[in-house]
Each structure stands twice: as structure tokens, then as C-alpha cells.
Amino acid sequence: MFTLAELDLHVLMSLHLNFLIFSSGIQGDDNLQSMLVGTVMRKIKSRSWKKQRYFKLQEDCTTIWYKSKKAGNTHSTFSVSDVEAIREGHQSEVLLSIADEFPADRCFTLVFRGRRGNLDLVAESVEEAQSWIRGMKKLIENLENMGEREKLDQWIGDLFKKADKNKDGRMNFKEVRDLLKMMNVDMNDSFLFSQMADKSQSGTLEDDEFVLFYKMLTQREDLLKVFQDYSADGQKLSQSDLEDFLKEEQLEEDDFQQKAKQLIEHYEPSDTAKLLNAMTFDGFLMYLGSSEGSIFNPRRRGVFQDMSQPLCHYFISSSHNTYLMEDQLRGQSSVEGYIRALNRGCRCVEVDCWDGANGEPIVYHGHTFTSKILFKDVVSAVGKYAFKVSEYPVILSIENHCSIEQQRVMAQHLNHILGDKLLKTTLDGKVGLPSPEDLKGKILLKAKKIGGLEESFNGMVEDSLTGEASDEDEVAEIDKDNLHLKRGESWTKTKQHLSKELSDCVVYCKSVHFSSFKHSRIHSKFYEVTSFTESKARKHLRDAGMSTAEFVHHNSRQLTRVYPSGFRTDSSNFNPQEMWNAGCQIVALNFQTAGEGMDMNDGLFSQNGHCGYVLKPVFMREAAKRFDPEMPQNQDGYQPVILTIQVISGQQLPKVNIKEDSIVDPLVRVEIHGVPIDQAKQETRYIENNGFNPVWYDTLRFTVHTPELAMVRFVVEDYDKTSKNDFVGQYTLPLSCMQQGYRHIHLLSKDGTTIPPSSLFVHIRITKLDKPSSLS
């Protein structure tokens, strides 16, 4: 029945199962050949820490190995798949600090996924630097172009090498058992003997025997069942069979005939089947493992929303304390925080500015022990990376604690470094807030401003005026006893003067104090932005009367920023959903802190081209609608839905415990985040001792009253009856971006990075609820 590519597997066997995925391209690639030989380079950690290391690409072409000449046998490795990007030249703080010592053309930085620190390197020659830069780029490109099946081959190949302790290219019984434990599956010995495919009875698996064993491990009975349900002859899906599957199960909206043809052409590996306009089981596997077979609708991947509405009509991906790499009491400040946030599609970054030495403003978390960086370095990094992943505007949220003199220096740096990117004037013919489309390629300052837009452009303002201290001064929220002020630092807040030069850099985002919704309704200007801590925002949500609807109404006209409480000294995050429910646009999170908050943020902004702007539902944009998240049934066009999720199976879940004998007992929890009545979670049962191919067939059902705001989070955990379950993987997406039918969910780590080939296989149905249930 299975038609897995035999030839490919025999090629792998002939290479002693090294699984050289890139073997075809290596022979003729001088850069990769040079990396296989190895190179001595300097690893740089600071101006004073520069040490030689020997770097070498391993034969699997997926691992980099390096060691010190003096460190004996100790060495380190990292996977090519962990590297997100290569930056050439002096593009990190560390390499900038030694720019006078080593030329840019010998320097490069390896940027790792997630929250791992960068690796800064200096090669001995320009040629060696280029060899590694080009070689790494090719390896990353090859990995990104891999199909799900190739990722699985590579994953098992890597584990095979670890299990093949004596490196003889064969697997004895103990090695097979070790391999299975690495794969997160536990078989009892007698069952393992019966399944080992040891036809020669030599006690080892070799060549064809390993091919059979590999097939046994990777066969997908769950998918085979679906395939056979729609196959007329049990061997293949004719075009007509495939059309039926797309229409009845996948609920595809396209021309079924055309879609079926495209899928066969794109995913079917057999030329014979293609000639018959048919799809084999292999093709079916490849289709359902691809982005088209994933739970996320590919049509929602690119920019598909109307980008011509006022800024206040969008949720905006926003970062808090962007300069911090760790916690907000003692953490390291770094321009890397800005680069990483902007490269994740963040469109609003925070800059806390204080007077520094030599007349140069600095950025750090005031009154704490966090390290300090120069304001001009932050502006340079923002200018360089603002529009690498999104062309839509970036907002610099300034918390200004500087003297008039250093504010003038800030204005000089902003103007000189950003040039035309900095928005300095209102847009011609635009009354009201402009749109992301209008502001493409522009950087906006959000800060205190002297007077309003009208006066500042008539040149009617004095050189400086007295204004209040920053409303966003989070330090004032922290209890003095918890703060650990440095000796001699004062607690008092004083009136602050603003320089005209810095004030003139503020156009559409003037920071103002919030009095009340009523006051705002009568007096607020469209360009005024209010900021709340999460606790103050919640207070406005909880207050008696129609305050939640008032909040939504306020946010249909103006921008609101909400940021984490100053009490979160560990830089943890709140769940942003509560603030999105109220229509708050700039919900600022600590991007450096992994967890549910950032999962939600990544999930919401994974749509619309990762551009950092997501259009709010129509009932939150129109002032007349008066949407109240507490009473969604009163909304015009109220249409609740039933979301039915059958969790079928899991594939190659990662180990969570490094102990060799530890196997996960996986369960899947599905969480709905949305308006209060939609908040819900349900779990499957747990499967004992199997993270390799657990099977559930458990069905979970949810009623969702406001699907336009609902986020769905899939969490896999390792069940433990005596302590808290361990996190295994997650995936979060908007309900509006879900595809129906049989779908794979490609799991993400705690850091939000991919963990191939780990996935869940599910069946999704979303149906309208004919008779809205009572919300009593």
C-alpha cells in the first residue's frame, strides 16, 4: 500500500544513513567544501573578550561544530536550523565596539531564532568570511525549501546517527531501543522484537531491513484511513475522488476541478500518477503536510486587508521596554532588542530616554540596574531595520526624562539619522489620522508635544514651555520598597520642560493625560494618544455603567496604548486579548519574554503579511455601533458559531525532559481567547509513553459568540499526575484564519520558533448557530 520513495531511502542507506540531504549540491560548492574542512575564526563577546575557535561544518551538513584549541576535548555545536539570519560587517553592538580593530569585510554575525544570543565572528581573511557567509546562506535556504517528508527524513537521520554508537551503519537491538526513546516512543521489548523487521535474524537492522523499519515507524494509519475513504480503488485518488474530498471535507471555495489539478501537479511525486490525473498516498501525504494542508488559510498569509483606514482602526504589534533583553531590574539593554522586535513585525517600539555623559542621551530602565545604551545607536538601529519585514509605519514611543539640552540632541539625532523617514509634517489634504497606506516607510514619534498640530506648524510657539512629567513614567507605579533605588537617587517627580525641536518631531501621536471618556468625547483631538498601565485599563473596563462600550467607542476615534504593570519586575506579560476586546490598538508586550502573551501576539499578527497591522472588526471601527464585549448578542449582525475540533493524532513531538528514559505522555488543550463569554478551554485525554505518533480521535466543541475577535490556541503538554504538566509545543491563530477539514498544525516552541517535524493532525468544522443560546 505504501509507496514511499524506495529509491531515496536506498540512496540514504548507501551513505550509511548519514541522511546527507544536501549531498547533490555540496560536491560543486566551494563554500560548503571549505566549511567541511573547517576554519579558525575569532569569537567576539566584548572589546576585551576575543578568542580563537575552530569552526567546522559536520558531514550531515546541518550541524556546526566548534572548539577551543586549549579546551581539550570540550566542544560546542549548533544546528543550521537554529540560525535565522546572517548579518555581514559591523552589524551588532559587539562588532561595532571592535570596528577600529577588525575591518567590516572580515566580520559577520549569526542571529539565532528565539531568544538565544547572537554569535559574533571575525574570520582571518575576507575570502574565509565570504565562504562562511555564502555557505551558511545556502544551507539555510536549502532547509527552508525542504518539504515535510524531507524534514522527517532529516530528523530521523540525525537521531539514527546519535543512536548508532559504534558508527557501523547498522542498528542492534539496544541501539534501536535507544533510537525509539530519542524519538519519544516506548515499546516493550517483545513488541519491539516482533516489529524490528530483522529478516536475516542477525540481531541488527541493515540496509533493506532498516528501510522496512523506517516505513513501519513513519506510516500514517490516520491519513491512510482518510485516503481510503475517498479512493475508489484504495490505491489512488482519481481527480474526481480528490474533487469530492476538497468539496466535502476541506470545504474549499475555489473551482474544485482546477484546484484538484493544481494539487496533483504540485504534490504528486509519481509521473505515472500525474499522467493518469491521479494522486497516490505519497502525494496525499505531501499535500496535507504542506502550507495548503495546514490549519492556517494561505489566503490570509499576505496583506489582504484594507490598509487605507485611519491608524486607530488597526491593532498594532507593539513592544514594551524594547531595549531590554531580560528582566526590567537588572537586565541587559541592547539595540538587538529593537532589531529583533522590528524583524518580528513589531510596529511600535519604546525608548526610555535619560541624560547621559558627554551630552549624549542614553536609553535604559530608569532607577534600576539595567545597562545603558546610546539613544543615537537606538535611532540608527530603528532606521536600518524599520522596514525590512513591513513597509508600514513604525511608531517610536518616547518616555522622555531628559533635560532641554539633551532633548535638543535627541531631535538632532532623529533628524540627522532618520532623514526623510521621520514624519515631520502633516500629510497634504489629510484631515484626521492618516492610514498605514498613507504612512508607508515613515517613522512617527509618540511623545509630549507643546500645543497642538495647528499651532506648531504656524511657528507660534515659544522656544520651550513647561509641561507635565511623562504620563508613561512606570517607575511611579512601583512600590518604593520594591524598587531598590541606587543610593542618592530621588523619588520625586518634577515638572518637565520640553524643547521645541523635539516637540516639532511629534505630529500625529501627541501623548496626553487621560481624564475620562466623557472628557475625551468632548475635548480630545484625533492626534492625541493616551497610555494606561494594564491595571488602569482594567479599572476603566470594570467601572460601573457602559465603560467597556465607552472604551471601544473611544478607540474607534483615537489611539490608546496599554503596557504591563511596573510590578512585573520579571518582565512577564498580561494576556493582550482583554485589551484587544476593548479596541485598544497599541497593546505593548515584553517581546523578550516567551509565554502565552507573546503566543497570542504572534498569533494575531501572523495574518496580513506579518505587517504589524490588523484591521479591527467593523463593529469596533464605527462610532455609531457601540459594541460592548460584555454583551456581544446586542451587536448588529450577531452570528455565533460552533467550532468543532477533532484532535486525531500527533507526530514527532519533542522531548521535554533530557533524561534518556523520559517519554512524554501528551495531551492537547484547546483554548479559546475572545470576549468574556467566549473564554474557554478543553483537553483531550493523555496518551501514555508516546510522543512519536500518539492517536486520540477526541472531539472538542466550543460555542463562539464573537468569532471576529476569537483566537484559538492549541497547547500540547506532557501530563504529570504529581506536578504541573510540562509544556511541549503550541500554535495560536485567529479563528478567522482557520481552514476547515483535515489539517496539520505545525507546532512552535515556547520561543515561538518552529520545531520540525512536530505537528498535530486535526479535523475542523465551523458552523453557524441557528438559534443563539441565552447568555444568562
C-alpha positions in Angstrom: 0.0 0.0 0.0 2.7 2.5 0.9 4.7 3.9 -1.9 7.3 5.8 0.0 10.2 6.7 -2.3 12.2 3.5 -2.1 15.0 4.8 -4.2 15.6 7.8 -2.0 15.8 5.5 1.0 18.3 3.2 -0.7 20.4 6.3 -1.5 20.3 7.2 2.2 21.3 3.7 3.1 24.3 3.7 0.8 25.5 6.8 2.5 25.5 4.8 5.8 22.3 6.6 6.7 24.0 9.9 7.2 21.0 11.5 5.5 23.0 14.0 3.5 20.0 16.0 2.5 22.2 18.4 0.6 24.7 16.0 -0.9 23.8 16.9 -4.5 24.7 20.5 -4.0 27.8 20.0 -1.9 30.2 18.5 -4.4 30.2 21.5 -6.6 30.0 24.2 -3.9 33.4 25.5 -2.9 32.0 27.4 0.1 30.5 24.3 1.6 33.6 22.2 0.9 35.7 24.9 2.7 33.2 24.7 5.7 33.6 20.9 5.8 37.3 21.3 6.1 37.0 23.9 8.9 38.3 27.4 9.7 39.8 29.1 12.6 37.9 32.3 13.5 37.7 34.7 16.4 34.6 34.5 18.6 33.9 38.0 20.0 31.9 38.6 23.2 33.2 42.1 24.0 36.0 44.5 23.3 38.2 42.6 25.8 36.9 39.0 25.1 38.2 37.8 21.7 39.1 34.2 21.4 40.1 31.8 18.6 37.8 28.9 17.9 37.9 26.2 15.2 34.6 26.0 13.3 33.6 23.1 11.1 30.5 22.0 9.2 29.7 18.4 10.1 29.1 15.8 7.4 25.4 15.9 7.9 25.5 19.5 6.6 23.0 20.5 9.3 25.3 21.0 12.3 28.2 23.4 13.0 30.8 22.1 15.4 33.4 24.4 17.1 36.0 24.1 19.9 38.9 26.0 21.5 42.4 25.0 20.8 43.1 24.9 24.5 39.9 23.3 25.8 40.9 19.7 25.3 38.0 17.6 24.1 35.3 20.0 25.0 33.4 21.4 22.1 30.0 23.0 21.2 27.6 22.5 18.4 24.6 24.3 17.0 22.1 23.4 14.2 21.9 25.3 11.0 18.1 25.3 11.5 18.6 27.4 14.7 20.2 30.2 12.6 17.6 32.8 11.5 19.9 35.2 9.6 23.5 36.2 8.8 24.4 39.9 9.2 27.6 41.0 7.3 30.0 43.5 8.6 29.8 45.6 11.9 26.0 45.0 12.5 26.0 44.2 16.2 26.9 46.2 19.2 29.8 43.8 19.9 31.3 44.1 16.4 30.7 47.9 16.4 32.8 48.1 19.5 35.8 46.5 17.8 35.3 48.2 14.4 38.6 50.0 14.7 40.5 46.7 15.2 38.9 44.4 12.6 37.6 45.5 9.1 33.9 45.0 8.3 34.6 42.7 5.4 36.0 40.1 7.8 33.2 40.3 10.3 29.7 38.7 10.4 27.0 37.8 13.0 25.0 34.6 13.2 21.5 35.5 14.5 19.7 32.6 16.3 16.0 32.0 16.4 14.1 32.7 19.6 15.9 34.4 22.5 19.4 32.8 22.1 22.2 35.4 21.9 24.0 36.1 18.7 27.4 34.7 17.6 29.8 37.4 16.5 32.7 36.2 14.4 35.8 37.6 12.7 37.5 35.5 10.0 41.2 35.5 9.3 40.6 36.8 5.7 37.9 38.4 3.6 37.7 35.2 1.5 37.1 33.0 4.5 34.4 35.3 5.8 32.6 35.2 2.5 33.0 31.5 2.3 31.1 31.1 5.6 28.5 33.8 4.8 27.6 32.3 1.4 27.8 28.8 2.7 25.5 29.5 5.7 23.0 31.3 3.5 22.9 28.3 1.1 22.4 25.8 3.9 19.6 28.0 5.5 17.9 28.3 2.0 18.0 24.6 1.5 16.5 23.9 4.9 13.7 26.5 4.2 12.9 24.8 0.9 12.5 21.3 2.5 9.2 19.5 2.4 7.7 17.9 5.5 8.8 14.5 4.4 12.4 15.7 3.9 12.3 17.3 7.4 11.1 13.9 8.8 13.9 12.1 7.0 16.4 14.5 8.3 15.1 14.3 11.9 15.2 10.5 11.9 18.6 10.6 10.2 20.0 12.9 13.0 18.6 10.5 15.7 20.0 7.5 13.8 23.5 8.9 13.9 23.2 9.5 17.7 21.8 6.0 18.3 24.4 4.3 16.1 27.0 4.4 18.9 29.6 2.2 17.1 29.2 4.1 13.8 28.9 0.8 11.8 25.8 2.0 9.9 23.7 -0.8 11.4 21.4 -0.9 14.3 21.5 -3.6 17.0 18.6 -4.2 19.4 19.9 -1.8 22.1 20.6 0.9 19.5 17.0 0.5 18.1 15.6 0.8 21.6 17.7 3.9 22.2 16.6 5.4 18.9 13.0 4.9 19.8 13.5 6.6 23.2 15.1 9.6 21.4 12.0 9.6 19.2 9.8 9.9 22.2 8.2 6.4 22.0 8.4 3.5 24.4 7.9 -0.1 23.2 8.1 -3.2 25.4 10.9 -5.5 24.3 8.8 -8.3 23.0 6.7 -6.0 20.8 9.9 -4.3 19.6 11.4 -7.7 18.6 8.3 -8.5 16.6 8.4 -5.2 14.8 12.1 -5.0 14.2 12.0 -6.2 10.6 15.1 -8.3 11.2 14.5 -10.8 8.4 18.1 -12.0 8.4 17.8 -12.7 12.2 21.3 -11.2 12.7 20.1 -9.2 15.7 20.7 -6.0 13.7 18.9 -4.0 11.1 20.8 -3.4 7.9 20.1 -1.9 4.5 16.6 -3.1 3.4 15.7 -4.1 6.9 16.1 -0.6 8.1 14.1 0.7 5.2 11.2 -1.6 6.3 11.6 -0.5 9.9 11.7 3.2 8.9 8.4 2.6 6.9 6.8 1.0 9.9 7.7 3.9 12.1 6.6 6.6 9.7 3.4 5.1 8.3 0.3 7.2 8.9 -2.7 5.0 9.6 -4.8 8.0 10.4 -4.1 9.6 7.0 -4.4 6.2 5.2 -7.9 5.9 6.6 -8.9 9.3 5.2 -7.3 8.4 1.8 -9.1 5.1 1.5 -12.4 6.7 2.5 -12.2 8.8 -0.7 -10.3 6.4 -3.0 -12.5 4.4 -5.4 -9.9 1.6 -5.7 -8.0 2.0 -2.4 -4.7 2.7 -4.4 -5.1 6.2 -5.6 -7.3 9.3 -5.7 -8.6 10.0 -9.2 -9.2 13.7 -10.0 -12.9 13.1 -9.3 -12.1 11.5 -5.9 -9.9 14.4 -5.0 -12.5 16.9 -6.0 -15.0 15.1 -3.7 -12.5 15.3 -0.9 -11.9 19.0 -1.4 -15.6 19.8 -1.6 -17.0 17.6 1.2 -14.1 17.6 3.7 -11.9 20.6 3.1 -14.8 22.9 2.2 -12.6 24.6 -0.4 -14.2 27.6 -2.1 -12.2 27.5 -5.3 -13.1 25.8 -8.6 -12.7 22.2 -7.3 -11.7 20.8 -10.7 -8.9 23.4 -11.1 -7.8 23.0 -7.5 -7.6 19.2 -7.8 -5.4 19.6 -11.0 -3.1 22.0 -9.3 -2.6 19.8 -6.2 -1.8 16.8 -8.4 0.6 18.8 -10.4 2.3 20.3 -7.4 2.4 17.5 -4.8 2.3 14.2 -6.7 5.8 12.7 -6.9 4.9 9.9 -9.4 5.0 10.9 -13.1 2.8 7.8 -13.9 0.1 9.0 -11.5 0.3 12.5 -13.0 -0.4 11.1 -16.4 -3.5 9.5 -15.0 -4.6 12.8 -13.3 -4.4 10.9 -10.0 -2.8 11.3 -6.6 -1.1 8.5 -4.8 -0.9 8.2 -1.0 2.5 9.8 -1.1 1.1 12.9 -2.9 -1.8 13.0 -0.4 0.8 13.0 2.4 2.8 15.8 0.8 -0.4 17.9 0.2 -1.7 17.6 3.8 1.8 18.3 5.2 2.2 21.4 3.1 1.1 25.0 3.8 -2.0 24.4 1.7 -2.9 21.5 4.1 -2.1 23.4 7.2 -4.7 24.9 9.6 -3.7 28.5 8.6 -5.5 29.7 5.5 -2.8 30.7 2.9 -5.1 33.5 1.6 -4.6 35.2 4.9 -0.8 35.0 4.8 -0.2 38.0 2.6 -1.5 41.5 3.1 -5.2 41.1 2.3 -6.9 43.8 4.4 -7.8 47.3 3.5 -4.8 49.4 4.6 -6.4 52.8 3.8 -8.3 53.4 7.0 -7.2 55.7 9.9 -4.5 54.3 12.2 -6.9 54.0 15.1 -8.8 51.3 13.2 -6.0 48.8 13.4 -4.5 46.6 16.1 -0.7 47.4 16.0 2.0 45.0 17.1 3.7 46.8 19.9 6.7 46.2 22.2 7.3 47.4 25.8 10.8 48.2 27.2 12.1 47.2 23.7 15.7 47.8 24.7 15.7 45.0 27.3 16.9 41.5 26.6 15.9 40.2 30.0 14.1 41.5 33.2 13.5 45.1 33.9 15.5 45.4 37.2 18.9 44.0 36.2 18.6 43.0 32.5 20.9 43.9 29.7 19.9 46.8 27.4 20.7 46.3 23.8 19.9 47.7 20.3 19.5 44.0 19.5 16.1 44.2 21.3 14.9 46.8 18.6 16.3 44.7 15.7 14.6 41.5 16.9 11.3 43.2 17.6 11.2 45.0 14.2 12.2 41.8 12.5 9.2 40.1 14.1 6.9 42.7 12.6 6.6 45.0 15.6 5.4 48.5 14.6 5.6 50.4 17.9 8.8 50.3 20.0 9.5 52.0 23.3 12.5 54.3 24.0 13.1 55.4 27.6 15.4 58.4 27.4 17.6 59.8 30.2 20.5 62.3 30.4 23.8 60.6 29.7 27.5 61.5 29.9 29.2 63.9 27.4 25.9 65.4 26.4 24.6 62.2 24.8 21.2 60.9 25.8 21.0 57.3 26.9 18.3 54.6 26.9 17.7 52.3 29.9 15.0 51.5 32.5 15.4 54.4 34.8 16.2 54.0 38.6 17.2 50.4 38.0 20.4 48.4 37.4 19.7 47.7 33.7 22.6 48.5 31.5 22.6 51.7 29.3 22.8 52.2 25.6 23.2 55.4 23.5 20.0 57.0 22.1 21.7 57.6 18.8 22.5 53.9 18.5 18.8 53.0 19.0 17.8 55.5 16.4 20.3 54.1 13.9 19.1 50.5 14.5 15.5 51.6 14.1 16.3 53.5 10.9 18.1 50.5 9.5 15.6 47.7 10.4 12.2 49.6 10.5 11.1 48.4 7.1 12.9 45.2 6.5 9.8 43.0 7.0 7.0 45.5 6.8 6.7 48.7 4.8 4.0 50.2 7.1 4.8 52.9 9.7 6.8 52.5 12.8 5.9 54.4 16.0 8.7 55.4 18.4 7.1 55.7 21.8 9.3 58.1 23.7 9.4 58.2 27.5 11.3 61.4 28.0 13.3 62.1 31.1 15.9 64.3 29.5 17.0 67.9 30.1 16.2 70.6 27.5 19.8 70.4 26.2 19.8 66.6 25.7 16.2 66.8 24.2 17.7 69.0 21.5 20.4 66.4 20.9 17.7 63.8 20.6 16.0 65.9 18.0 19.3 66.4 16.1 19.9 62.6 16.1 16.3 61.9 14.9 16.5 64.4 12.1 20.1 63.5 11.0 19.9 59.7 11.3 16.4 59.1 10.0 16.2 62.0 7.5 13.1 61.7 5.2 11.9 58.6 7.1 11.0 60.8 10.1 7.5 62.2 9.7 7.8 66.0 10.4 4.7 67.5 8.9 1.0 66.6 8.4 0.1 65.0 5.1 -1.3 67.3 2.5 -5.1 67.3 2.3 -5.4 64.8 5.2 -7.9 65.8 8.0 -7.8 63.3 10.8 -5.5 60.3 11.4 -3.8 59.0 8.2 -3.7 55.4 7.3 -0.9 52.8 7.3 -1.0 53.1 3.5 -0.5 56.9 3.7 2.4 56.5 6.1 4.4 53.7 4.3 8.1 54.0 5.0 7.6 56.6 7.7 8.7 56.7 11.4 6.4 58.6 13.8 7.3 59.9 17.2 4.8 59.4 20.0 5.7 61.8 22.8 4.8 65.0 24.7 4.2 68.0 22.4 3.9 71.7 23.1 0.4 72.8 22.0 -1.3 71.1 19.1 -0.7 70.4 15.5 -2.4 73.6 14.5 0.0 75.9 16.4 3.3 74.1 15.9 3.1 74.4 12.1 2.3 78.2 12.3 5.5 78.8 14.1 3.6 80.4 17.1 5.3 78.5 19.9 8.0 79.8 22.3 11.3 78.0 22.4 10.3 75.9 25.4 7.3 75.6 27.6 6.6 73.8 30.9 4.7 70.5 30.6 3.9 67.7 32.9 6.2 64.8 33.5 5.6 61.8 31.3 2.3 60.0 31.9 4.1 56.8 30.9 6.5 57.0 33.8 6.1 53.4 35.0 8.6 53.9 37.9 5.9 55.9 39.7 3.8 52.7 39.8 6.3 50.6 41.6 6.2 50.5 45.4 9.2 52.3 46.7 10.2 49.4 48.9 10.3 47.1 45.9 12.3 49.4 43.7 15.9 49.1 45.0 16.8 52.7 44.1 20.5 53.4 43.8 21.9 55.4 46.7 21.3 59.1 46.3 18.6 58.8 43.6 15.5 60.8 44.4 11.9 59.6 44.1 10.2 62.9 43.3 8.6 63.7 40.0 9.2 67.3 38.8 7.7 69.5 36.2 9.5 69.0 32.9 10.4 71.4 30.2 10.1 70.3 26.6 12.3 71.6 23.8 10.6 73.0 20.7 13.0 70.9 18.5 11.9 67.6 20.0 8.2 68.8 20.2 8.3 69.5 16.5 9.2 65.9 15.7 5.7 64.9 17.1 2.9 65.0 14.6 0.1 62.5 14.8 0.9 60.9 18.2 0.8 63.5 21.0 0.9 61.9 24.4 -1.7 63.3 26.7 -3.1 62.7 30.2 -6.5 60.8 30.3 -9.2 62.4 32.4 -12.4 60.4 31.5 -14.2 59.0 28.5 -16.7 61.9 28.7 -13.9 64.5 28.7 -12.2 62.8 25.7 -15.5 62.6 23.8 -15.9 66.4 24.1 -12.3 67.7 24.1 -9.9 65.2 22.5 -8.1 65.8 19.3 -7.7 63.0 16.8 -3.9 63.1 17.1 -3.9 62.7 20.9 -2.8 59.3 22.4 -3.4 58.1 25.9 -1.4 55.5 27.7 -2.6 53.2 30.5 -0.9 50.5 32.6 -2.8 47.2 32.4 -4.2 47.8 35.9 -5.6 51.3 35.0 -7.0 49.9 31.7 -8.8 47.1 33.7 -10.2 49.7 36.1 -11.8 51.6 33.2 -13.1 48.2 31.9 -14.6 47.3 35.3 -16.1 50.7 36.3 -19.8 50.8 36.6 -22.0 51.8 33.6 -21.2 51.4 30.0 -17.4 51.9 30.4 -16.4 48.8 28.2 -18.6 50.1 25.3 -17.2 53.6 26.1 -13.7 52.3 25.8 -14.5 50.6 22.4 -16.1 53.9 21.3 -13.1 56.0 22.4 -10.8 53.6 20.5 -12.8 54.0 17.3 -11.6 57.6 17.2 -8.2 57.7 18.9 -5.1 55.6 19.7 -4.6 54.0 23.1 -1.5 52.4 24.4 -1.6 49.8 27.2 1.6 48.5 28.8 2.5 45.9 31.5 2.4 46.9 35.2 5.6 48.2 36.7 5.2 45.4 39.3 6.1 42.9 36.6 9.8 43.1 37.5 10.4 39.7 35.8 9.1 41.4 32.5 6.2 38.9 32.3 3.2 39.7 30.1 -0.5 40.0 30.6 -2.9 38.4 28.1 -3.5 41.1 25.5 -6.9 39.7 24.5 -8.7 41.7 27.2 -7.3 44.9 25.8 -8.0 44.0 22.1 -11.6 43.3 23.2 -11.8 47.0 24.2 -10.4 48.0 20.8 -7.0 49.2 22.3 -4.6 49.4 19.4 -1.1 49.7 20.9 -1.1 46.7 23.4 2.6 46.7 24.3 4.2 43.4 25.4 7.7 42.4 26.6 8.8 40.8 23.3 11.8 39.3 25.2 9.6 37.2 27.4 8.2 33.9 26.0 4.8 32.6 27.0 1.0 32.9 26.5 1.0 36.7 26.0 3.6 36.6 23.1 1.9 33.4 21.7 -1.3 35.5 21.4 0.5 38.5 19.9 2.4 36.3 17.3 -0.9 34.5 16.5 -2.9 37.7 15.9 -0.2 39.3 13.7 0.7 36.1 11.8 -2.0 37.2 9.3 -2.0 40.1 6.9 1.6 39.7 5.7 3.1 39.8 9.2 3.0 43.6 8.5 2.2 44.5 12.2 -1.2 46.0 11.4 -4.5 44.0 11.7 -7.8 45.8 10.8 -10.3 45.7 13.7 -13.8 44.2 13.1 -16.2 46.7 11.5 -18.3 46.9 14.7 -15.2 48.3 16.6 -14.4 50.9 13.9 -17.8 52.7 13.6 -18.6 55.0 16.5 -22.3 54.5 16.0 -22.1 50.7 16.6 -21.5 50.9 20.3 -20.1 47.3 20.6 -19.9 46.0 24.1 -17.7 42.9 24.5 -19.7 42.1 27.7 -22.9 41.8 25.7 -22.0 40.5 22.2 -25.6 39.4 21.5 -26.6 43.1 21.2 -24.3 43.7 18.3 -25.7 44.2 14.8 -25.2 41.2 12.7 -24.6 39.0 15.7 -23.8 35.5 14.4 -22.3 32.9 16.9 -20.7 29.8 15.6 -20.0 26.3 16.8 -16.3 25.3 16.5 -15.8 21.5 16.4 -12.2 20.2 16.6 -11.4 16.6 16.4 -7.9 16.1 17.6 -6.8 13.0 15.7 -3.1 12.4 16.2 0.4 13.9 16.9 3.6 13.5 15.0 7.2 13.5 16.4 6.5 15.6 19.5 9.8 17.0 21.1 11.1 15.5 24.3 10.8 17.9 27.2 12.9 16.0 29.7 16.6 15.5 28.8 16.7 12.2 30.7 17.1 9.4 28.1 14.3 7.2 29.6 11.8 10.0 29.8 9.0 9.7 27.3 6.2 12.3 27.1 2.5 11.4 28.0 1.0 14.0 25.6 -2.4 15.7 25.9 -3.8 18.5 23.8 -5.6 21.5 25.3 -7.5 23.9 23.0 -8.1 27.4 24.4 -10.5 30.0 23.0 -9.5 33.6 23.8 -12.0 36.3 23.0 -14.8 38.3 24.5 -15.5 37.2 28.2 -18.3 34.7 27.3 -16.1 33.0 24.7 -13.2 32.3 27.1 -13.0 28.5 27.3 -10.6 25.6 27.3 -11.0 21.8 26.8 -8.5 18.9 26.8 -8.1 15.5 25.2 -7.1 12.6 27.4 -3.4 11.9 27.7 -1.6 9.1 25.8 0.9 7.2 27.9 4.6 7.0 26.8 4.2 8.1 23.2 5.4 11.4 21.8 6.2 9.9 18.4 2.8 9.1 17.0 0.1 9.4 19.7 -3.5 8.9 18.5 -6.6 10.5 20.2 -9.6 10.9 18.0 -11.0 13.1 20.7 -13.7 15.7 19.8 -13.9 19.2 21.4 -16.8 21.6 20.9 -17.0 25.4 21.5 -19.7 28.0 21.1 -18.1 31.2 19.9 -20.2 34.4 20.2 -17.8 36.9 18.6 -15.8 34.8 16.1 -14.3 38.1 14.6 -12.3 38.6 17.9 -11.6 35.0 18.8 -8.1 33.5 19.0 -7.6 29.7 19.1 -4.5 28.3 20.9 -3.5 24.7 20.7 -1.2 23.6 23.5 0.5 20.2 23.9 1.6 19.2 27.4 3.3 16.3 29.0 0.8 15.0 31.6 2.1 14.6 35.1 -0.2 13.4 37.9 2.1 14.6 40.7 3.2 18.0 39.4 2.4 20.7 36.9 2.3 19.5 33.3 5.4 20.3 31.2 4.9 22.5 28.0 5.7 20.6 24.8 4.5 22.9 22.0 1.8 25.3 20.9 0.2 27.0 17.9 -2.0 30.1 18.1 -4.1 31.7 15.3 -7.2 33.8 14.8 -10.4 31.8 14.3 -11.0 33.8 11.1 -7.8 32.4 9.6 -8.6 28.7 10.2 -9.1 26.3 7.3 -11.7 23.6 7.7 -11.4 19.9 7.1 -8.4 17.7 7.7 -5.4 19.9 8.6 -2.0 19.7 10.1 -0.8 22.2 12.9 2.9 22.7 12.7 3.9 23.2 16.4 6.0 26.0 17.8 8.4 26.1 20.7 8.0 28.2 23.8 10.0 30.8 22.0 7.6 30.8 19.1 10.1 29.1 16.7 9.3 26.1 14.6 10.1 22.6 15.9 10.0 20.4 12.7 8.8 17.8 12.1 6.4 18.1 15.2 2.7 18.5 14.3 -0.9 17.7 15.2 -3.4 16.3 12.8 -7.0 17.6 13.3 -10.4 17.9 11.7 -12.1 21.3 11.9 -15.7 22.3 11.4 -17.1 25.8 11.9 -20.9 26.0 11.6 -23.4 28.9 12.2 -25.5 28.6 15.3 -29.1 28.9 14.1 -30.7 29.8 17.4 -28.4 31.9 19.5 -28.3 30.5 23.0 -29.2 32.6 26.0 -26.3 34.4 27.6 -27.7 34.1 31.1 
